[in-house]
Amino acid sequence: MEVFRLVSVVHVFLIKDGQVLLLRRKNTGHHDGEYGLPAGKLEGGEPLHTAAIREVREECGAVIAPADLTLIGTMHLRTSGDERVDFFFRAEQWSGVIHNMEPDKCDEVSWFPVDALPENIIPFVQEAWNTFRDGVWYAAHGWN
């Protein structure tokens, strides 16, 4: 019997002055043209918070201290036949200048009011924001 393994992705809500940073995806083959968070797959042997800090630095140039990163929830996702468990963090302090570090995968980095996210946001990101800001730690997306 083959061991079942899940991929995990870390996502970070960077919040400043009542706004959240979103990145519009392009050329990825996954939710292109939609806004998502700085995010990426967990690498083997890497703690969640380390992966979240690494992905934010790689994608938008922000440097987050571990003490400034808060885990706000998890989501069991099922999309296009894939299944994974994602972890969502929040940070309100960082250093560095926010800019597009991956122009080959992202064509826009923008701030949006937390209560007026764009219509073309990745659906599970919107669901995560709605769920976790209300203090719910777990959500499922894509299950019937």
N, C-alpha and C positions, 0 to 999 in steps of 0.2 A: 504494500500500500504506500503510495506516494504521500509525503508530508505536505499538508496544505500550508502555503505561506502567503502572507499579506504584504503588499507594498504599503508604506506609510509616507505621507507627505506632511510637511510642516508649513503653516501659513502664518503670516504676521500682519496684524492690524496695526499700522503706525498711525497714531492719533495725535493731532496738533490743532489747538484752537478750534475744537469742535468739528474737525475735518479728518477724513481718512485718506491715506495714500492708496491709489489704485494704478495698476499698470495694464495697458491695453495690449493684448497678445497678438502676435503676427508670426507667420511662418513656422508654427509649432505643430500644426495638425490637430490641435486640441483647444477648442474654444477660441480660435482666432477671431479677432474683431470684438471680443468681449473683454471687459475689465476683470482683473483678478488682483490678488494680493501678492506681495513678494512671497514666493513659495518655492518648494522643491522637495525632491525625494530624500528621505533619510538614508544616509550611507551606513554600511555595516560598521559596527564598533563606534558609532557616533551617538552621544546622548541627544535627546530631543532639543534641548535648549542650545546646544552647540550647533546643530543643524539649522535651527531658526536664525541664529546670529549670522552664520555663514551665508545663508541664502539672501538675507537682507543686504548684507555687504556686497555680495556678488551682483545682485540685480539692481540695486538703487543707491549704493554707496554709503548708506547709513551704518554706523558702528554702534552696536547696542552692548552695554555692559550686562552681564548675566543678571545682576540684581534689578535691572530695569525691565526685565522680560517676565511677563506673567502668563501662565497657561490659563486660558479661559474656557476651553472646551474641546471635546472630541466629537468626531462624526464618522459613522460607519457608512461609507459611500458605495454605491453600485452604479456605474455608468458604462454604457456600451459593452457590457459583458465583463468589465473589470470590477474587482472588489478590493476595497482598501479601507484602512482606518487612518484618518487625518487628524492632526493636532493643530489647534488654533491658539495663537499667542497674541498678546497685546503689549505694545510699548508706547510710552508717552515721552520718553527721553532717549536721546542718542546724540552722537557727535557725527561730524562729516556733513558734506553737502549732498542733498538728494538730487540725483540725476539718473538718466537712463544709461545703465552700465552694459546693457545687452541689446543694442539697437537691431540686431539680427532677429531677436525674438519678441521685441516690444517696440511699438511705434508711438507710444504716448505714456507719460508719467504725469498724473494729475491728482490734485486734492479735491475731494467732494465732501459736502456737508454730511455728517453721519446720519442725518434723518432724510437725506435726499440723494441716495446713491443712484447712479445712472441706470437706465432701463436695460442697457446691454451689459449688465454685470453677469458674471457666471452665476447661474441659479443657486448652486449650493453655497456660494460665498454670501449671497444675500440671505439665504436661509440661516447660515451660521451666524451672521451678524444679528439677525432678528432674535434668534434663539439664545445666544450666549450673552447678549447685553441685558437680557431679562433674568440672568442668573441661572439658566439651565445649562448643565455641564455636558450633556450628551444629546446628540441628534442622529437621525438616520435619514439618508437621502437616496432616492432611486429604488426603494424597496416597495413592492406592492402589498 
